[in-house]
């Protein structure tokens, strides 16, 4: 069936997938347009060159200088499929930086594909997905696409994942998804809560911890869930180079987990997608991972500009949901819907995210861009609020 392996087809049949669901699974495994459709950050209208783009949680700066240098140097060798053994070198670098065995790591073209694939692998018509509301939507979109049951649990009053409520919502789920820092709120779920969920979940279920924004946090690298993977727990960690590393357009990410879990992610297409990493992107990622001073520099710049933006919004009497530990803020306009404010800002050539989170109809997500971009946002905000 399409490009699903015999092993993958047998797995889907054993877990109760119908023929229609298997066809959708094949579409998901094949990547391409289906994978893009599952990514809410990619689907967007084209913006003008003078537009301030602070809607997609992109980094305000491009790839780091060491990464660009490595990418340019290896591009001249791209007549070879794997020049300089770059893919293997990248795995070794990730293993060193994350203190993780190499067979616990799988590269992917961004983390979105691995996240969607985890829903296919660990959910089914009988085994559901449990997620927070609001949170990153790919897992929910994939579950809807595949016909798996979904339970969405509101965040706590201080905007953590309510792990006990998540377990109670479906005590027999196949996958529990925790995004920390959370998208769209930027808030952290304490490691003790994640550990509780891992310890109390049903046997055979997997906890996916999405750490796309972990490099922005002040406690990195001491606040990741890596130790749970190293301890052999039923945990998968998703990472991406689209945020602090400024590589969103290069489509580079990786997953970490026990070898049996990693192999399950790869099984349905024989590992094809996890190896489809462009050589220049792999080289850029490999060189950027160890650029700790540049990571620290970007983090400091973010914290300063985020604080400036929060102070402005507070002075304007607007409620900011948080505290955010990432490159985004959620702003409650109170009397205007997020879609109305999105349109109003668009008229000022400022692109913000709005209307995606039904649970918060008056709340917009603002990506923290460069200081100049956020000064432009503040000027536009003054005009919108006084119109």
C-alpha positions as CSV (number, residue, x, y, z in Angstrom):
1,X,0.0,0.0,0.0
2,X,1.7,3.1,-1.3
3,X,5.2,3.2,0.3
4,X,4.3,1.6,3.6
5,X,6.5,-1.4,4.4
6,X,5.1,-4.9,5.0
7,X,6.1,-4.5,8.6
8,X,4.2,-1.2,8.8
9,X,1.1,-2.6,7.1
10,X,1.0,-5.6,9.4
11,X,1.4,-3.2,12.4
12,X,-1.5,-1.1,11.3
13,X,-3.8,-4.1,10.7
14,X,-3.0,-5.5,14.1
15,X,-4.0,-2.3,15.8
16,X,-7.4,-2.1,14.1
17,X,-6.8,0.5,11.3
18,X,-9.4,0.3,8.6
19,X,-8.5,0.4,4.9
20,X,-9.4,4.1,4.7
21,X,-7.3,4.8,7.8
22,X,-4.4,2.8,6.3
23,X,-4.6,4.9,3.1
24,X,-4.3,8.1,5.3
25,X,-1.5,6.5,7.2
26,X,0.3,6.0,3.9
27,X,-0.3,9.6,2.9
28,X,1.2,10.7,6.2
29,X,4.2,8.4,5.9
30,X,4.9,9.7,2.4
31,X,5.4,13.2,3.7
32,X,5.2,16.0,1.1
33,X,2.0,18.0,1.0
34,X,0.3,15.9,3.7
35,X,3.1,16.5,6.2
36,X,3.0,20.3,5.4
37,X,-0.7,20.4,5.9
38,X,-0.2,19.0,9.4
39,X,2.1,21.9,10.3
40,X,0.1,24.9,11.4
41,X,3.2,27.1,11.3
42,X,3.9,26.6,7.6
43,X,0.4,27.2,6.2
44,X,0.3,31.0,5.8
45,X,-0.3,33.7,3.2
46,X,2.6,35.3,1.5
47,X,3.8,38.5,3.2
48,X,5.2,41.6,1.6
49,X,8.9,42.5,1.9
50,X,8.2,45.3,4.3
51,X,6.0,43.2,6.6
52,X,7.1,42.6,10.2
53,X,6.7,38.8,10.4
54,X,6.1,37.9,14.1
55,X,3.5,35.2,13.7
56,X,5.4,31.9,13.2
57,X,7.9,31.8,16.1
58,X,10.8,32.0,13.7
59,X,14.1,33.4,15.0
60,X,14.8,37.0,14.0
61,X,18.3,36.0,12.8
62,X,19.4,33.4,10.3
63,X,21.6,30.4,10.8
64,X,24.6,30.9,13.0
65,X,27.9,31.9,11.4
66,X,29.7,28.5,12.0
67,X,26.7,26.7,10.5
68,X,26.6,28.9,7.4
69,X,30.3,28.4,6.9
70,X,30.0,24.6,7.2
71,X,26.9,24.6,4.9
72,X,28.7,26.6,2.2
73,X,31.8,24.5,2.4
74,X,30.0,21.2,2.0
75,X,27.6,22.4,-0.7
76,X,30.5,22.2,-3.2
77,X,30.7,18.5,-2.5
78,X,27.0,17.8,-2.9
79,X,27.6,15.8,-6.1
80,X,28.0,13.0,-3.5
81,X,25.0,11.8,-1.5
82,X,26.8,11.8,1.9
83,X,30.0,13.9,1.6
84,X,32.3,13.9,4.6
85,X,30.0,11.3,6.2
86,X,28.0,14.3,7.5
87,X,24.9,12.5,8.6
88,X,26.9,10.1,10.8
89,X,28.9,13.1,12.1
90,X,25.7,14.9,13.0
91,X,24.4,11.9,15.0
92,X,27.8,11.8,16.9
93,X,27.6,15.5,17.7
94,X,24.0,15.2,19.0
95,X,25.0,12.2,21.1
96,X,27.9,14.2,22.6
97,X,26.0,17.4,23.3
98,X,22.9,15.6,24.7
99,X,24.9,12.9,26.5
100,X,22.8,10.3,24.7
101,X,23.8,6.9,23.0
102,X,23.9,7.2,19.2
103,X,21.3,4.5,18.7
104,X,18.8,6.6,20.8
105,X,18.8,9.4,18.1
106,X,17.0,9.8,14.8
107,X,17.3,12.8,12.5
108,X,14.2,14.2,10.8
109,X,13.4,17.0,8.4
110,X,12.2,19.2,11.3
111,X,10.5,17.8,14.3
112,X,7.0,18.1,12.9
113,X,7.2,14.9,10.8
114,X,8.5,12.9,13.7
115,X,5.7,14.2,15.9
116,X,3.0,13.3,13.4
117,X,4.6,9.9,13.0
118,X,4.5,9.3,16.7
119,X,0.7,9.7,16.6
120,X,0.6,7.1,13.8
121,X,2.8,4.7,15.8
122,X,1.4,4.9,19.3
123,X,-2.3,5.9,18.6
124,X,-5.0,3.9,16.8
125,X,-8.8,3.7,16.5
126,X,-8.7,2.3,20.0
127,X,-5.7,4.1,21.6
128,X,-6.1,7.8,21.8
129,X,-4.1,11.0,22.1
130,X,-4.1,13.2,25.2
131,X,-2.8,16.8,24.8
132,X,-3.1,20.2,26.5
133,X,-5.4,23.0,25.3
134,X,-4.0,25.2,24.0
135,X,-0.9,23.6,22.8
136,X,0.9,22.9,19.5
137,X,-1.6,21.4,17.1
138,X,0.3,18.9,14.9
139,X,-0.5,15.9,17.2
140,X,-4.2,16.7,17.3
141,X,-4.3,17.3,13.5
142,X,-2.6,14.0,12.9
143,X,-4.9,12.1,15.2
144,X,-8.0,13.6,13.5
145,X,-6.5,12.7,10.1
146,X,-6.0,9.1,11.2
147,X,-9.3,8.8,13.1
148,X,-7.7,8.3,16.6
149,X,-9.6,9.4,19.7
150,X,-8.5,12.8,21.2
151,X,-8.8,14.3,24.6
152,X,-7.7,17.9,25.0
153,X,-7.3,19.1,28.6
154,X,-7.1,22.8,29.6
155,X,-3.9,24.1,31.1
156,X,-3.8,24.8,34.8
157,X,-4.4,28.2,36.2
158,X,-0.7,29.0,36.0
159,X,-0.6,27.5,32.5
160,X,1.2,24.2,33.1
161,X,0.1,21.0,31.5
162,X,-2.4,19.5,34.0
163,X,-0.8,16.0,33.9
164,X,-3.1,14.4,36.5
165,X,-6.2,15.7,34.5
166,X,-4.6,14.5,31.3
167,X,-4.2,10.9,32.7
168,X,-7.7,11.0,34.1
169,X,-9.1,12.2,30.7
170,X,-8.0,8.9,29.1
171,X,-6.3,6.4,31.5
172,X,-5.7,4.0,28.5
173,X,-4.3,6.4,25.9
174,X,-1.6,5.5,23.5
175,X,0.2,8.8,23.6
176,X,0.4,11.7,26.0
177,X,1.8,14.9,24.4
178,X,3.7,17.5,26.5
179,X,5.1,20.6,24.9
180,X,7.4,22.4,27.3
181,X,8.0,25.3,26.9
182,X,4.5,25.2,25.5
183,X,3.5,26.6,22.2
184,X,1.6,29.0,22.2
185,X,2.1,30.2,25.8
186,X,5.8,29.8,26.3
187,X,5.2,28.4,29.7
188,X,7.1,25.5,31.3
189,X,5.7,22.3,32.8
190,X,7.8,21.4,35.8
191,X,10.0,18.3,35.3
192,X,8.4,16.7,38.4
193,X,5.0,16.8,36.7
194,X,6.4,15.2,33.6
195,X,8.1,12.5,35.7
196,X,4.8,11.9,37.5
197,X,3.0,11.4,34.2
198,X,5.7,9.0,33.0
199,X,5.6,7.0,36.2
200,X,1.7,6.8,36.3
201,X,0.8,6.4,32.6
202,X,-0.7,3.1,31.4
203,X,1.8,0.4,30.4
204,X,2.8,0.6,26.8
205,X,1.8,4.2,26.4
206,X,4.4,6.8,25.4
207,X,5.0,10.3,26.6
208,X,6.2,12.7,23.9
209,X,8.0,15.7,25.3
210,X,8.3,18.4,22.6
211,X,11.3,20.6,23.5
212,X,11.3,22.8,20.4
213,X,11.8,25.9,22.5
214,X,14.1,24.5,25.2
215,X,17.2,26.4,24.1
216,X,15.5,29.7,24.9
217,X,15.1,28.8,28.6
218,X,17.5,30.1,31.2
219,X,18.1,26.6,32.8
220,X,19.1,24.9,29.5
221,X,20.7,22.3,29.3
222,X,19.8,21.3,32.9
223,X,16.0,21.2,32.4
224,X,15.4,18.7,29.6
225,X,13.8,15.3,29.8
226,X,16.9,13.6,28.5
227,X,17.4,11.7,31.8
228,X,14.1,9.9,31.3
229,X,15.3,8.7,27.9
230,X,18.6,7.6,29.3
231,X,16.8,5.8,32.1
232,X,14.9,3.7,29.5
233,X,11.5,5.2,30.1
234,X,8.6,5.2,27.6
235,X,9.6,8.7,26.5
236,X,10.3,10.4,23.1
237,X,11.9,13.8,23.0
238,X,11.4,16.0,19.9
239,X,13.8,18.8,19.0
240,X,14.1,21.2,16.1
241,X,16.7,23.6,14.6
242,X,13.9,26.0,13.5
243,X,14.0,28.2,16.6
244,X,17.2,29.4,18.3
245,X,19.4,28.1,15.5
246,X,17.5,30.1,12.9
247,X,17.1,27.2,10.5
248,X,13.3,27.0,9.9
249,X,13.7,26.9,6.2
250,X,16.4,24.3,6.3
251,X,14.0,21.6,7.8
252,X,16.2,20.0,10.4
253,X,15.3,18.2,13.6
254,X,15.7,15.0,15.6
255,X,14.0,12.7,18.0
256,X,15.5,10.9,21.0
257,X,14.2,7.7,22.6
258,X,15.0,4.1,23.4
259,X,16.1,2.2,20.2
260,X,12.9,0.2,20.1
261,X,10.8,3.5,20.1
262,X,13.1,5.1,17.5
263,X,12.8,2.0,15.3
264,X,9.0,2.2,15.6
265,X,9.0,5.7,14.3
266,X,11.0,4.6,11.3
267,X,9.2,1.3,10.7
268,X,6.4,2.3,8.4
269,X,8.6,3.6,5.6
270,X,11.8,1.7,6.4
271,X,13.4,4.8,7.8
272,X,13.3,6.7,4.5
273,X,12.1,10.0,5.8
274,X,14.3,10.1,8.9
275,X,17.3,9.9,6.5
276,X,16.1,12.5,4.0
277,X,18.1,15.3,5.5
278,X,19.7,17.7,2.9
279,X,23.5,17.7,3.3
280,X,23.9,21.5,3.7
281,X,21.2,21.4,6.5
282,X,23.0,18.6,8.3
283,X,26.3,20.4,8.1
284,X,24.8,23.6,9.4
285,X,23.2,21.8,12.3
286,X,26.3,19.9,13.1
287,X,28.4,23.1,13.4
288,X,25.7,25.1,15.2
289,X,25.0,22.6,18.0
290,X,28.3,23.3,19.7
291,X,28.2,27.1,19.3
292,X,27.2,27.6,22.9
293,X,28.4,31.2,23.2
294,X,26.1,32.1,20.2
295,X,23.2,30.3,21.7
296,X,23.7,32.2,25.0
297,X,24.0,35.5,23.1
298,X,20.7,34.9,21.3
299,X,19.0,33.9,24.5
300,X,20.1,37.1,26.3
301,X,18.9,39.2,23.4
302,X,15.6,37.4,23.4
303,X,15.1,37.9,27.2
304,X,15.8,41.7,26.9
305,X,13.5,42.3,24.0
306,X,10.8,40.1,25.4
307,X,10.9,42.1,28.7
308,X,10.7,45.3,26.7
309,X,7.7,44.1,24.9
310,X,6.0,42.8,28.1
311,X,6.5,46.2,29.7
312,X,4.9,48.0,26.8
313,X,1.9,45.7,26.7
314,X,1.5,46.0,30.5
315,X,1.6,49.8,30.2
316,X,-1.2,49.6,27.6
317,X,-3.3,47.7,30.2
318,X,-3.2,44.4,28.3
319,X,-2.9,41.0,30.0
320,X,0.0,38.9,29.0
321,X,-0.4,35.2,29.7
322,X,2.8,33.6,31.2
323,X,5.4,33.8,32.3
324,X,6.9,32.9,28.9
325,X,10.2,31.2,28.7
326,X,10.3,31.2,24.9
327,X,10.3,33.5,22.0
328,X,6.5,34.3,22.1
329,X,3.9,36.1,24.2
330,X,0.2,35.5,24.4
331,X,-1.8,38.8,24.6
332,X,-5.4,39.0,25.7
333,X,-7.1,41.9,23.9
334,X,-10.2,41.4,26.1
335,X,-12.8,43.1,24.0
336,X,-11.6,42.2,20.5
337,X,-11.2,38.8,18.9
338,X,-7.8,37.5,17.9
339,X,-9.0,37.4,14.3
340,X,-10.1,41.0,14.4
341,X,-6.7,42.1,15.9
342,X,-4.8,40.0,13.3
343,X,-6.6,41.9,10.5
344,X,-6.0,45.2,12.2
345,X,-2.3,44.5,12.6
346,X,-2.1,43.2,9.0
347,X,-3.3,46.6,7.9
348,X,-0.2,48.1,9.6
349,X,2.0,45.6,7.9
350,X,2.5,43.5,11.0
351,X,1.8,39.8,10.9
352,X,0.7,38.1,14.2
353,X,-0.9,34.8,15.0
354,X,-4.6,34.8,15.9
355,X,-7.8,32.8,15.8
356,X,-6.1,29.3,16.1
357,X,-6.9,28.6,19.7
358,X,-10.7,28.3,20.2
359,X,-10.4,28.1,23.9
360,X,-9.0,31.7,24.0
361,X,-10.9,33.6,21.3
362,X,-9.5,37.0,22.3
363,X,-5.9,36.0,22.7
364,X,-3.1,36.4,20.0
365,X,0.4,35.0,19.9
366,X,3.1,37.5,19.3
367,X,6.6,36.1,18.3
368,X,9.5,38.0,19.8
369,X,11.5,39.3,16.9
370,X,14.5,41.7,16.8
371,X,14.5,44.9,18.8
372,X,13.7,46.8,15.6
373,X,10.8,44.5,14.7
374,X,9.3,44.8,18.2
375,X,9.6,48.5,18.1
376,X,7.7,48.4,14.9
377,X,5.1,46.1,16.5
378,X,4.7,48.6,19.4
379,X,4.2,51.5,17.1
380,X,1.6,49.5,15.2
381,X,-0.1,48.5,18.4
382,X,-0.4,52.1,19.5
383,X,-2.2,52.9,16.2
384,X,-4.5,49.8,16.4
385,X,-5.5,50.4,20.0
386,X,-6.3,54.1,19.4
387,X,-8.1,53.6,16.1
